[in-house]
Amino acid sequence: MLTRCLDHGEPATTPWIPDLLSRQRFTDICQRVYFGVDDYSDIDSILANGYLSYTFFEHVAISGRKDYMNYTQRCRKNLEDGLERLPLLLPASMDTIAALTLGVRSISLLEYQATLM
């Protein structure tokens, strides 16, 4: 299902996503979060769920399949939960910046989603 969502090429509604997190980096993080046996960081969780929520939302926008909105909302909830668990002082890294950017950008997407429902 996810590969179907990712295979439609350049994101139409979120063209900034590949600049923030490459597909290969996303795949590595997603495997660590959802299929790994080791622990993963809150930053990894935010990155995986944020990217997934935008990917599913993109699929909804392109295909018109509203049933994928449930996946978007689930991932968005996981993203919000991860943001709530972050400490006040964060490590200075590109992953941290990407995670915070996904969190901030999710607010505008939530507002847009509300108009679709």
C-alpha positions as CSV (number, residue, x, y, z in Angstrom):
1,M,0.0,0.0,0.0
2,L,2.7,2.4,1.0
3,T,4.8,1.7,-2.1
4,R,1.8,2.5,-4.2
5,C,1.5,5.9,-2.5
6,L,5.2,6.6,-3.0
7,D,5.4,5.4,-6.6
8,H,3.4,8.2,-8.2
9,G,6.6,10.3,-8.5
10,E,7.2,13.9,-7.3
11,P,4.7,14.9,-4.7
12,A,2.2,17.4,-6.1
13,T,0.8,18.9,-3.0
14,T,4.0,18.6,-0.8
15,P,7.0,19.2,-3.2
16,W,9.2,20.3,-0.2
17,I,9.1,16.8,1.4
18,P,12.0,15.2,-0.6
19,D,14.1,18.3,0.2
20,L,13.5,17.8,3.9
21,L,13.9,14.0,4.0
22,S,15.1,11.8,1.1
23,R,13.1,8.7,0.3
24,Q,16.0,6.5,1.2
25,R,16.4,8.2,4.6
26,F,12.7,7.9,5.2
27,T,12.8,4.2,4.3
28,D,15.6,3.6,6.8
29,I,13.9,5.5,9.6
30,C,10.5,3.8,8.8
31,Q,12.2,0.3,9.0
32,R,13.8,1.2,12.3
33,V,10.5,2.6,13.8
34,Y,8.0,0.0,12.5
35,F,10.1,-3.1,11.9
36,G,13.2,-2.8,14.1
37,V,14.1,-4.8,17.1
38,D,16.1,-2.0,18.7
39,D,14.8,1.2,20.3
40,Y,14.3,4.3,18.2
41,S,14.3,7.9,19.2
42,D,11.3,10.2,19.4
43,I,12.8,12.2,16.5
44,D,12.8,9.0,14.4
45,S,9.1,8.4,15.3
46,I,8.2,12.0,14.4
47,L,10.0,11.7,11.1
48,A,8.4,8.4,10.2
49,N,4.9,9.4,11.1
50,G,5.2,12.9,9.7
51,Y,6.4,11.6,6.3
52,L,3.8,8.9,6.3
53,S,1.0,11.3,7.1
54,Y,2.0,13.6,4.2
55,T,2.4,10.6,1.9
56,F,-1.1,9.2,2.7
57,F,-2.6,12.7,2.4
58,E,-0.9,13.1,-1.0
59,H,-2.5,9.8,-2.1
60,V,-5.9,11.0,-1.0
61,A,-5.4,14.3,-2.9
62,I,-4.4,12.5,-6.1
63,S,-6.6,9.4,-6.0
64,G,-9.6,10.8,-4.3
65,R,-9.7,7.8,-2.0
66,K,-11.1,9.2,1.2
67,D,-10.5,5.9,3.1
68,Y,-6.7,6.7,3.2
69,M,-7.6,9.8,5.3
70,N,-7.8,7.4,8.3
71,Y,-4.1,6.5,7.8
72,T,-3.3,10.2,7.5
73,Q,-5.0,10.9,10.8
74,R,-3.4,8.0,12.6
75,C,0.0,9.0,11.5
76,R,-0.7,12.6,12.4
77,K,-1.8,11.6,15.9
78,N,1.5,9.6,16.3
79,L,3.3,12.7,15.1
80,E,1.6,14.9,17.7
81,D,2.3,12.4,20.4
82,G,6.0,12.3,19.5
83,L,6.2,16.1,19.6
84,E,4.6,16.2,23.0
85,R,7.3,13.8,24.3
86,L,10.2,15.9,23.1
87,P,12.4,17.5,25.8
88,L,12.8,21.3,25.9
89,L,16.5,21.1,24.8
90,L,17.0,19.1,21.6
91,P,20.2,18.0,19.9
92,A,21.3,20.2,17.0
93,S,20.9,17.9,14.0
94,M,19.3,17.9,10.6
95,D,16.9,15.2,11.8
96,T,15.7,17.4,14.6
97,I,15.1,20.3,12.2
98,A,13.3,18.0,9.8
99,A,11.1,16.7,12.7
100,L,10.2,20.1,13.9
101,T,9.5,21.3,10.4
102,L,7.1,18.4,9.9
103,G,5.4,19.2,13.1
104,V,4.9,22.9,12.2
105,R,3.8,22.1,8.7
106,S,1.2,19.6,10.0
107,I,-0.8,22.4,11.5
108,S,-1.6,23.9,8.1
109,L,-2.4,20.5,6.7
110,L,-4.8,19.8,9.6
111,E,-6.6,23.0,8.7
112,Y,-6.8,22.0,5.0
113,Q,-8.0,18.5,6.0
114,A,-10.9,20.0,8.0
115,T,-12.2,21.6,4.7
116,L,-12.3,18.2,3.0
117,M,-14.4,16.5,5.7
